[in-house]
């Protein structure tokens, strides 16, 4: 971030870091590839979690890894998230680099004490004697008719915790590069994978046929090693009329809504929530003077509240309209009313119209 | 009629004539003012417990989870199959480490009362649990302690001035004043950072042991928690993981009867033993006289040999008594009988080991008195040395900006910004 120019949305710039052949991948394949690359490069990397071993994960993210790297490095675990993360802390203290999977972000709560009080604070409380270099992968977010226990977006719980980084990709290319950077990071990283877009980008129109990643520029993924650095936002669309701050699935919903409206919005895909790319945000909002924040998580004390405060503190005199938030409602994630809850095109359009009116 | 099949389908017709349900809330036997009487304790004689082979199947040794492994008898003689037959030198080293731990505790407790630090926790009466175990483990086995195992650091020869610097949170504190006193971390001593959140160290120890096994290492892990915190989910997660992967780990439950003011009944002691928790997990369980340093040594050595033979984990319950309050913030006279400690039927661990050494003819009262005096002077001198680095609240702490270090490996912009702002605010205030 320091001294860097604008991080542009085109992949071609970051692609220059990449090596080897490129293949068409969906997000699951990209994540699988990242794990494969890192397990091949670093014998300390171990993958663990419910159903991740022989079966290869309920979403297939770890398919083939046990066969390739053996049971000592890829193994199924008992169904205790507290145990999974606690064991990963101990393995990290030994010197390994665990990549535990929590099968759904909705199941992460039994592991909170081990994440919040242990992994996140171990470096601090031991003044660096012990570290917890784990990357916790977990599918999150809704839009799959998962009901209240397979749809949540708990990122705000983790951004509130000191000592843990929170990363959310929105494309196969970023998913692989960010996951590699997360695994290489010596601090604990929560890596939330937007499962609605595992198999294809989602434009927010739930009643139209699902699209695959085929043909999408960001689905052209190098087979080898590359990093997308943590803490750097991506300009998903350059524009001058307003700035939209979003991440994960919502990047695609916003992109499509903006295109439908014909608004010259600048869309920032934050990619990392902590540490946040504040320079990219400040630069964009000061340029456009208007700011919309979109996330799927519940509204009150959501990460959007932090974004809104940061923008207000840094860009107040550049703002030409109040900051707007489009978020999930402060209710549990409903099943039948999923599309009323989901911050889709209707609500985003309303918010943009309101911001642009002032 | 509907198709319901529950047993009270005819209730309305027949009326209901059942006794009212009762909630059982455990109550300890003795409260303040009561005379403690432990005569109904079932304490098997020393030497009575069989000693299975280290690689025995857990199902073949279930009795051990309900018995009590004891080596030292009333006369101070080591008897039975668990007698570790330690050389005189080891016995005297253990005795010294236990006495040093007690002297250290006395000094640091007083320091807290003198206002030199915020908090302290003594391990009085439980010294054998830490020191017997430390003596039986290899020096590079990894310990994941709870907050009352200072004896491990002392037994491993860790400098007591360093421990005191941590207690005083002074500028000599390697942990930069970030942790509550006694929450040590000593990587070089194989001593994991103490949390304060209970039993979180249990799955961590299992994870460390699993890593060691996955790597084909020879080192094992050991962990400790109190009987009260066996109720935590972490304990059960750890037991499941340890069982599933046959992790080379020793899981110690220090049953000192009291979790602050809650007696062991609130963790299930009225119904069964803590060692018996092992049975449901299919792992080896041993129940040990925790005030018998030789029994603790023998059980730990058995479990360590078992782990090193890839025969799996062991859960050891150390049956002991917390002689002092939970911490300097606690007053046990408010909730338990004052004479429990003096009536405790398993005696004092230091007095028992001392008696054994004297009975062996390798020790005497004069040498013991001289050692106690020497150790008291040693901790006194160490405390003075540590106090040169400052005591809590008297300004000799790590610099303010250090608060922001070690949150992450590299300080991100938002912490740098907060750090800068804090320093500017203090400067502007003329401080």
Contacts between the chains, C-beta under 8 A, distances in Angstrom:
chain1	res1	chain2	res2	distance
A	1	B	413	7.0
A	46	B	211	7.9
A	46	B	214	7.4
A	72	B	214	4.2
A	73	B	214	7.3
A	77	B	241	7.5
A	78	B	237	7.4
A	78	B	240	4.8
A	78	B	241	6.2
A	78	B	244	5.8
A	80	B	233	7.5
A	80	B	236	7.7
A	80	B	237	4.1
A	80	B	240	6.2
A	80	B	241	7.6
A	82	B	203	6.8
A	82	B	233	5.3
A	82	B	234	5.8
A	82	B	237	4.8
A	83	B	203	5.0
A	83	B	206	7.9
A	83	B	234	7.6
A	83	B	237	3.1
A	83	B	238	6.6
A	83	B	240	6.4
A	83	B	241	5.1
A	85	B	203	7.9
A	86	B	200	6.5
A	86	B	202	7.2
A	86	B	203	2.7
A	86	B	204	5.4
A	86	B	206	7.6
A	86	B	207	6.5
A	86	B	234	6.0
A	86	B	237	6.3
A	86	B	238	6.9
A	87	B	203	5.1
A	87	B	204	7.3
A	87	B	206	5.8
A	87	B	207	3.4
A	87	B	210	6.4
A	87	B	241	5.6
A	88	B	207	6.2
A	89	B	200	8.0
A	89	B	203	7.5
A	89	B	204	4.7
A	89	B	207	6.3
A	90	B	144	7.4
A	90	B	203	6.7
A	90	B	204	3.7
A	90	B	205	6.0
A	90	B	206	6.4
A	90	B	207	2.6
A	90	B	208	3.9
A	90	B	209	7.5
A	90	B	210	7.5
A	90	B	211	7.0
A	90	B	221	7.5
A	91	B	207	4.5
A	91	B	208	6.8
A	91	B	210	6.7
A	91	B	211	4.4
A	92	B	207	7.9
A	93	B	142	7.8
A	93	B	192	6.4
A	93	B	204	6.7
A	93	B	207	7.7
A	93	B	208	5.7
A	94	B	142	7.7
A	94	B	207	7.4
A	94	B	208	4.8
A	94	B	211	3.7
A	94	B	212	6.4
A	94	B	215	7.8
A	95	B	211	7.3
A	96	B	211	5.1
A	96	B	214	8.0
A	98	B	207	8.0
A	110	B	233	6.9
A	113	B	197	6.0
A	113	B	200	6.3
A	113	B	234	7.5
A	114	B	200	6.2
A	114	B	203	7.1
A	114	B	234	7.5
A	117	B	195	6.6
A	117	B	197	4.7
A	117	B	200	6.5
A	118	B	195	6.4
A	118	B	197	7.3
A	118	B	200	5.2
A	118	B	204	7.1
A	122	B	193	6.3
A	123	B	406	5.1
A	123	B	407	7.4
A	123	B	408	7.4
A	123	B	409	7.2
A	124	B	178	6.1
A	124	B	406	4.7
A	124	B	407	5.5
A	125	B	175	6.9
A	125	B	178	5.7
A	125	B	179	5.4
A	125	B	183	7.2
A	125	B	185	7.1
A	125	B	193	5.6
A	125	B	195	7.7
A	126	B	175	6.6
A	126	B	185	4.1
A	126	B	187	7.5
A	126	B	193	3.9
A	127	B	174	5.9
A	127	B	175	4.8
A	127	B	176	5.0
A	127	B	178	6.8
A	127	B	185	7.5
A	127	B	406	5.8
A	128	B	406	5.3
A	129	B	174	7.8
A	129	B	185	5.1
A	129	B	186	7.7
A	129	B	187	4.3
A	129	B	193	6.5
A	130	B	185	6.8
A	130	B	187	6.5
A	130	B	192	6.7
A	130	B	193	5.3
A	131	B	409	7.5
A	162	B	407	5.5
A	163	B	407	5.2
A	163	B	408	6.8
A	165	B	408	7.5
A	185	B	409	7.8
A	186	B	409	4.6
A	187	B	408	5.0
A	187	B	409	5.7
A	231	B	412	6.8
A	274	B	412	7.6
A	274	B	414	8.0
A	275	B	408	8.0
A	275	B	412	3.6
A	275	B	413	6.5
A	275	B	414	6.5
A	276	B	414	7.1
A	278	B	413	6.3
A	278	B	414	7.4
